[in-house]
Amino acid sequence: MSALIEFQNAQLGYGWRSIILHDVNLTINRGDFLGIVGPNGSGKTTLLKTLLALLKPVSGTVRFGDGPPLRYGYVPQRDTVDTLFPIPVEEIVLMGRYKRVGLIKRPAKADREIALRSMEQVGIGHLARASYRDLSGGQKQRALIARALATEPDVLVLDEPTNGMDLVSEHALIELASTLHEKNRLTVILVSHLLANVANCAQRIAIIANGALDVGPREELLTTEHLSRLYAMEVKVMDIDGRCAIITGSKHP
């Protein structure tokens, strides 16, 4: 596999006096499904900004492949999108074409076809003319994923996609991410503060703990012994009907 993004001994932060993550070594290959997990304030945003080339490492290196600049389809947390105006879903998704079309040009027929295809991929093609403001939380998140797909990305980045969702919507969205990865052969990065959200979909997992990144294949990181040692608390990893379940206990003394 070809490496799209490669961190080597990188210190990430906002200057030498504000290093958030130390000695980051991480390779993201084309076709990967990487889950990035860490509690709020642990450094997920810092890592994500560096992945998106919005922040340079304080030291060490971050390389972004050998070809043209990567195209990212970034899906923000849905509560960061202004819903004051009754904008049709189709127009929200078409925003993913602006970088290619240009802000002062009108989208062409081909752009609208790509937007509609993106909506159909995430199951909301029938909502094209509906107001984004009136959608449910799960539908809004699907619209934002469709907008990201409309950029025709090399990498799809989902930033806390299940925040504030009920259990059914959360499960459906994680299944959608897995389907997009498998059917579209997309490189997917899913960022969450909930380990359970990535345990059954990501092939590789990067866990942020104590200012460092612990990276590895899912089957190596998600063991009772490894997680208990990493979090310094009792953690049980169980197989329930073929799915991984993670149960936490008391902290170690």
C-alpha positions as CSV (number, residue, x, y, z in Angstrom):
1,M,0.0,0.0,0.0
2,S,1.1,3.6,-0.7
3,A,1.5,5.9,2.3
4,L,-0.7,8.9,2.1
5,I,0.4,10.5,5.4
6,E,3.4,9.7,7.4
7,F,4.4,11.1,10.8
8,Q,8.0,10.4,12.0
9,N,9.1,11.3,15.5
10,A,6.7,14.3,15.4
11,Q,6.1,16.6,18.3
12,L,2.7,18.2,17.9
13,G,1.4,21.4,19.5
14,Y,1.7,25.1,19.4
15,G,5.3,25.8,19.9
16,W,8.0,24.3,22.2
17,R,6.2,25.6,25.3
18,S,2.9,24.0,24.3
19,I,3.6,20.5,23.0
20,I,0.4,18.4,23.2
21,L,1.6,15.0,21.7
22,H,5.1,13.6,21.8
23,D,7.0,11.3,19.5
24,V,4.1,10.6,17.1
25,N,4.9,7.8,14.6
26,L,1.9,7.1,12.4
27,T,1.5,6.0,8.8
28,I,-1.9,6.2,7.0
29,N,-2.0,4.1,3.8
30,R,-4.4,4.4,0.9
31,G,-7.4,2.3,1.7
32,D,-7.0,2.4,5.5
33,F,-9.8,2.8,8.0
34,L,-8.1,4.5,11.0
35,G,-9.9,5.2,14.3
36,I,-8.5,8.0,16.5
37,V,-9.7,7.8,20.1
38,G,-9.0,9.9,23.1
39,P,-10.9,11.8,25.8
40,N,-11.8,15.5,25.3
41,G,-8.8,17.7,25.7
42,S,-6.3,14.8,25.0
43,G,-5.0,16.2,21.7
44,K,-7.4,14.8,19.1
45,T,-7.9,18.3,17.5
46,T,-4.2,18.9,17.4
47,L,-3.6,15.6,15.7
48,L,-6.4,16.3,13.3
49,K,-5.2,19.7,12.4
50,T,-1.8,18.3,11.6
51,L,-3.4,15.5,9.5
52,L,-5.3,18.1,7.5
53,A,-2.0,20.1,7.0
54,L,-3.5,23.1,9.0
55,L,-0.8,22.8,11.6
56,K,2.9,22.1,11.2
57,P,4.8,19.8,13.6
58,V,6.9,21.5,16.2
59,S,9.7,19.0,15.3
60,G,10.0,15.8,13.4
61,T,8.4,15.3,10.0
62,V,4.9,14.9,8.5
63,R,4.9,13.8,4.8
64,F,1.9,13.8,2.5
65,G,2.5,11.2,-0.2
66,D,4.4,11.8,-3.5
67,G,1.6,12.9,-5.8
68,P,-0.7,15.9,-6.0
69,P,-2.0,17.5,-2.8
70,L,-4.5,15.2,-1.0
71,R,-8.2,16.0,-1.3
72,Y,-9.9,15.8,2.1
73,G,-13.6,15.3,2.6
74,Y,-14.0,16.8,6.1
75,V,-17.1,16.1,8.1
76,P,-17.3,18.5,11.1
77,Q,-19.5,18.0,14.2
78,R,-23.0,18.9,13.0
79,D,-23.5,21.4,15.8
80,T,-20.8,23.6,14.2
81,V,-23.0,24.2,11.1
82,D,-25.3,27.2,11.2
83,T,-29.0,26.2,10.8
84,L,-30.5,29.7,11.0
85,F,-31.4,29.9,7.3
86,P,-33.6,27.3,5.6
87,I,-31.1,26.1,3.0
88,P,-32.1,23.1,0.9
89,V,-30.0,19.9,1.5
90,E,-28.9,19.9,-2.1
91,E,-27.3,23.3,-1.6
92,I,-25.5,22.2,1.5
93,V,-24.0,19.2,-0.4
94,L,-23.1,21.4,-3.4
95,M,-20.8,23.4,-1.0
96,G,-18.5,20.4,-1.4
97,R,-18.0,21.4,-5.0
98,Y,-17.1,25.1,-4.4
99,K,-13.4,24.6,-4.3
100,R,-13.5,23.1,-7.8
101,V,-16.2,25.3,-9.2
102,G,-15.1,28.6,-7.6
103,L,-17.2,30.8,-5.3
104,I,-18.3,33.2,-8.1
105,K,-19.3,30.5,-10.6
106,R,-22.6,28.6,-10.8
107,P,-22.4,24.8,-10.3
108,A,-22.7,23.0,-13.6
109,K,-25.0,20.1,-14.4
110,A,-22.1,17.6,-13.6
111,D,-21.6,19.2,-10.2
112,R,-25.3,18.7,-9.3
113,E,-25.2,15.1,-10.6
114,I,-22.2,14.5,-8.2
115,A,-24.1,16.1,-5.3
116,L,-27.2,14.0,-6.0
117,R,-25.0,10.8,-6.3
118,S,-23.4,11.7,-3.0
119,M,-26.8,12.1,-1.3
120,E,-27.9,8.8,-2.7
121,Q,-24.8,7.1,-1.4
122,V,-25.7,8.1,2.2
123,G,-29.4,7.4,1.8
124,I,-30.9,10.9,1.6
125,G,-31.4,11.4,-2.1
126,H,-35.1,11.9,-1.5
127,L,-34.3,14.8,0.8
128,A,-32.6,17.0,-1.8
129,R,-35.2,19.8,-1.7
130,A,-35.9,19.5,2.1
131,S,-34.6,22.2,4.4
132,Y,-31.4,21.2,6.2
133,R,-32.7,23.0,9.3
134,D,-35.7,20.6,9.5
135,L,-33.7,17.4,9.3
136,S,-33.2,15.0,12.2
137,G,-29.7,14.8,13.8
138,G,-28.8,11.7,11.9
139,Q,-30.1,13.1,8.6
140,K,-28.0,16.3,9.1
141,Q,-24.9,14.2,9.7
142,R,-25.6,12.3,6.5
143,A,-26.0,15.5,4.6
144,L,-22.6,16.6,5.9
145,I,-21.1,13.3,4.8
146,A,-22.6,13.7,1.4
147,R,-21.1,17.2,1.2
148,A,-17.7,15.7,2.0
149,L,-18.2,13.0,-0.6
150,A,-19.0,15.6,-3.2
151,T,-15.4,16.8,-3.0
152,E,-14.4,13.4,-4.5
153,P,-11.9,13.0,-1.6
154,D,-8.8,10.9,-1.2
155,V,-9.4,10.9,2.5
156,L,-12.8,11.1,4.3
157,V,-12.4,12.5,7.8
158,L,-15.3,12.1,10.3
159,D,-14.9,14.3,13.4
160,E,-17.0,13.0,16.3
161,P,-19.8,12.0,13.9
162,T,-22.1,10.5,16.5
163,N,-22.1,13.2,19.1
164,G,-25.5,13.7,20.6
165,M,-27.1,10.8,18.7
166,D,-29.4,8.1,20.0
167,L,-28.2,4.5,20.0
168,V,-29.9,3.6,16.8
169,S,-28.7,6.6,14.8
170,E,-25.2,6.1,16.2
171,H,-25.1,2.5,15.0
172,A,-26.4,3.4,11.6
173,L,-23.8,6.1,11.1
174,I,-20.9,3.8,12.0
175,E,-22.3,1.2,9.6
176,L,-22.5,3.9,6.9
177,A,-18.8,4.8,7.5
178,S,-17.9,1.1,7.1
179,T,-19.9,0.8,3.9
180,L,-18.3,3.8,2.3
181,H,-14.9,2.4,3.2
182,E,-15.6,-1.0,1.7
183,K,-17.7,-0.1,-1.3
184,N,-15.9,3.1,-2.4
185,R,-12.5,1.9,-1.3
186,L,-12.2,5.2,0.6
187,T,-9.5,6.0,3.1
188,V,-11.4,6.8,6.2
189,I,-10.3,8.5,9.5
190,L,-12.9,8.5,12.2
191,V,-12.2,10.6,15.3
192,S,-14.1,9.9,18.5
193,H,-13.8,10.1,22.3
194,L,-15.7,6.8,22.5
195,L,-13.6,3.7,22.0
196,A,-16.7,1.6,21.3
197,N,-17.5,3.8,18.3
198,V,-14.4,2.6,16.4
199,A,-13.9,-0.9,18.0
200,N,-16.1,-2.6,15.4
201,C,-15.3,-0.7,12.2
202,A,-11.7,0.7,12.2
203,Q,-9.0,-1.7,10.9
204,R,-6.3,0.2,12.8
205,I,-6.7,2.3,15.9
206,A,-4.7,5.2,17.4
207,I,-5.4,5.8,21.1
208,I,-4.2,9.0,22.7
209,A,-3.2,8.6,26.3
210,N,-0.9,10.6,28.5
211,G,0.3,12.8,25.7
212,A,1.4,9.9,23.4
213,L,-0.1,7.9,20.6
214,D,-0.5,4.2,20.8
215,V,-1.1,2.8,17.3
216,G,-1.7,-0.7,16.0
217,P,-4.1,-3.1,14.3
218,R,-7.4,-3.5,16.1
219,E,-6.8,-7.0,17.2
220,E,-3.6,-6.0,18.9
221,L,-4.8,-2.9,20.7
222,L,-8.2,-4.1,21.8
223,T,-7.3,-6.7,24.3
224,T,-8.1,-6.8,28.0
225,E,-4.4,-6.7,29.0
226,H,-3.4,-3.9,26.7
227,L,-6.3,-1.6,27.5
228,S,-6.1,-2.2,31.2
229,R,-2.4,-1.3,31.1
230,L,-2.9,1.7,28.9
231,Y,-5.8,3.2,30.9
232,A,-4.5,2.1,34.3
233,M,-7.9,0.7,35.1
234,E,-9.8,-2.6,34.8
235,V,-11.0,-3.0,31.2
236,K,-12.6,-6.1,29.8
237,V,-12.8,-6.8,26.1
238,M,-15.5,-9.4,25.2
239,D,-16.8,-10.9,22.0
240,I,-20.6,-10.8,21.9
241,D,-22.2,-12.3,18.8
242,G,-19.1,-11.5,16.7
243,R,-18.8,-7.9,17.9
244,C,-16.3,-6.3,20.3
245,A,-17.7,-5.1,23.6
246,I,-15.6,-3.0,26.0
247,I,-16.5,-2.8,29.7
248,T,-14.6,-0.6,32.2
249,G,-14.2,-1.2,35.9
250,S,-12.4,0.5,38.8
251,K,-9.1,2.3,38.5
252,H,-5.9,0.5,39.6
253,P,-4.4,1.8,42.8
